[in-house]
Amino acid sequence: MIVCRVHHGIDFRLADIALLSFDSGMSYREDHSLIIRSVILLEFAPMRWLAACVLTVLVPLSAAAWGEKGHLMINRLAIDSASSKLPEFMNAAREQLTYNGYEPDRWREEGRTSAMNTTQAADHFFDSEYWGAISTIEPDRYSFMEKIAAKKIELIKVGYLPYAILENYGKLVNAFRFWRNAKTPQDRESARGNAVYVAGVLGHYVGDGSQPMHLSIQYNGWLDTTPNPKNYTKDRGFHARYETNYVDAAIQITGVKPNVQPPQRLTSVWNSIKQHLAQSFSELEPIYELEKAGEFNPQQPRAKGTEVITAQLARASTMLSSLWYTAWLESGEPVPGQNAKE
């Protein structure tokens, strides 16, 4: 079979898949991959060339959490909020910090079968139904993977978004620490560049974590294979409509900014990450309810839908600014577990 890895939200009805005799309701793997069996592509020999073209076009058109506009907005508002509590070079690099908020989705342009994308694709989501309460996950990625394997769940299915946030936070602490302790101007400049890059990339995953559909198997319309007593939409374009089309049409940075809170030192970074993700998961059914009521229509934006997405983007910016601030403070303290004199 041919497996085309597709990030949440792509609407295949936008492509002329009907020409290939594809079923628009074709199945996805539970790891958020679309399954296209080779017999479908090769059933009609004259269509082979067209099939190849469509697949080539579809791969880079996948929707990303919040789309480019939302991700850039999250990082921009985070530096607006946190700049006074961070080293000046962070504020001076606000354009790079903003740009790098979309970086992990740019990696997909290298092709979804590349080793890089195969490895990093699962860092964008966490399908918590496979595990249970988000509060119970542990901070060690590999220990968590062992437990997932013991449950006989394919490792790719669950997703590792919590670890993408935690591990990039750790990289940022390290980059800040090396900037503080640099022995030469050249070393300091290199550490500065590392900090700006990692801080921006960290923002991408924090943003992913504020979108409720990135925390659930119900990531793009309710699954046909799960109970749906409330008759939630099964629209396979809901994900993109929610996080990209609606944001592009109805969400402005001036509306989000007043809801961003000043950064705070996080007492427990890991617990704060889990709380951030759990809050998003708790909003999953409410957004499906709102969709039933007609919200999230980009052609006819409504106040409630705009309010919900605005709050989610603001919460992501607040969380990101607090992670940056906490990383900066932690970088000036002894490395945990090491003797301060070493």
TAUR-V847572 format. One record per residue. N is the residue number from 1. RES is the residue in one letter. PHI is phi as a letter, one per 40 degrees, with the letter a starting at -180 (NA if undefined). Layout:
BEGIN
N	RES	PHI
N	RES	PHI
END
This chain:
BEGIN
1	M	NA
2	I	b
3	V	b
4	C	b
5	R	c
6	V	b
7	H	c
8	H	d
9	G	h
10	I	c
11	D	b
12	F	c
13	R	c
14	L	c
15	A	c
16	D	c
17	I	c
18	A	d
19	L	c
20	L	c
21	S	g
22	F	c
23	D	c
24	S	c
25	G	c
26	M	d
27	S	c
28	Y	b
29	R	c
30	E	c
31	D	c
32	H	g
33	S	b
34	L	c
35	I	b
36	I	b
37	R	c
38	S	c
39	V	c
40	I	c
41	L	c
42	L	b
43	E	d
44	F	b
45	A	d
46	P	c
47	M	c
48	R	c
49	W	c
50	L	c
51	A	c
52	A	c
53	C	c
54	V	c
55	L	c
56	T	c
57	V	c
58	L	c
59	V	d
60	P	c
61	L	c
62	S	c
63	A	c
64	A	b
65	A	d
66	W	g
67	G	g
68	E	c
69	K	d
70	G	c
71	H	c
72	L	c
73	M	c
74	I	d
75	N	c
76	R	c
77	L	c
78	A	c
79	I	c
80	D	d
81	S	c
82	A	c
83	S	d
84	S	c
85	K	b
86	L	b
87	P	d
88	E	d
89	F	c
90	M	c
91	N	c
92	A	c
93	A	b
94	R	d
95	E	c
96	Q	c
97	L	d
98	T	c
99	Y	d
100	N	c
101	G	c
102	Y	b
103	E	d
104	P	d
105	D	c
106	R	c
107	W	d
108	R	c
109	E	c
110	E	c
111	G	h
112	R	c
113	T	c
114	S	c
115	A	d
116	M	c
117	N	c
118	T	d
119	T	c
120	Q	c
121	A	d
122	A	c
123	D	c
124	H	c
125	F	a
126	F	a
127	D	c
128	S	c
129	E	c
130	Y	c
131	W	b
132	G	h
133	A	d
134	I	c
135	S	c
136	T	c
137	I	c
138	E	b
139	P	c
140	D	c
141	R	d
142	Y	c
143	S	c
144	F	c
145	M	c
146	E	c
147	K	c
148	I	c
149	A	c
150	A	c
151	K	c
152	K	g
153	I	b
154	E	d
155	L	c
156	I	c
157	K	c
158	V	c
159	G	g
160	Y	b
161	L	d
162	P	d
163	Y	c
164	A	c
165	I	c
166	L	c
167	E	c
168	N	c
169	Y	d
170	G	c
171	K	c
172	L	c
173	V	d
174	N	c
175	A	c
176	F	c
177	R	c
178	F	c
179	W	c
180	R	c
181	N	b
182	A	d
183	K	c
184	T	b
185	P	d
186	Q	c
187	D	c
188	R	c
189	E	c
190	S	c
191	A	c
192	R	c
193	G	c
194	N	c
195	A	c
196	V	c
197	Y	c
198	V	c
199	A	c
200	G	c
201	V	c
202	L	d
203	G	c
204	H	c
205	Y	c
206	V	c
207	G	c
208	D	d
209	G	c
210	S	c
211	Q	c
212	P	d
213	M	c
214	H	c
215	L	b
216	S	a
217	I	c
218	Q	c
219	Y	c
220	N	a
221	G	g
222	W	c
223	L	c
224	D	c
225	T	c
226	T	b
227	P	d
228	N	b
229	P	c
230	K	c
231	N	f
232	Y	c
233	T	d
234	K	b
235	D	c
236	R	c
237	G	b
238	F	c
239	H	d
240	A	c
241	R	c
242	Y	c
243	E	c
244	T	b
245	N	c
246	Y	c
247	V	c
248	D	c
249	A	c
250	A	b
251	I	b
252	Q	b
253	I	c
254	T	c
255	G	c
256	V	c
257	K	d
258	P	c
259	N	c
260	V	c
261	Q	c
262	P	c
263	P	c
264	Q	b
265	R	c
266	L	c
267	T	c
268	S	b
269	V	c
270	W	c
271	N	c
272	S	c
273	I	c
274	K	c
275	Q	c
276	H	d
277	L	c
278	A	c
279	Q	c
280	S	c
281	F	c
282	S	c
283	E	c
284	L	c
285	E	c
286	P	d
287	I	c
288	Y	c
289	E	c
290	L	c
291	E	c
292	K	c
293	A	c
294	G	h
295	E	c
296	F	g
297	N	c
298	P	c
299	Q	c
300	Q	b
301	P	d
302	R	b
303	A	c
304	K	c
305	G	c
306	T	c
307	E	c
308	V	c
309	I	c
310	T	d
311	A	c
312	Q	c
313	L	c
314	A	c
315	R	c
316	A	c
317	S	c
318	T	c
319	M	c
320	L	c
321	S	c
322	S	c
323	L	c
324	W	c
325	Y	c
326	T	c
327	A	c
328	W	c
329	L	c
330	E	c
331	S	c
332	G	c
333	E	b
334	P	d
335	V	c
336	P	d
337	G	g
338	Q	b
339	N	c
340	A	d
341	K	c
342	E	c
END
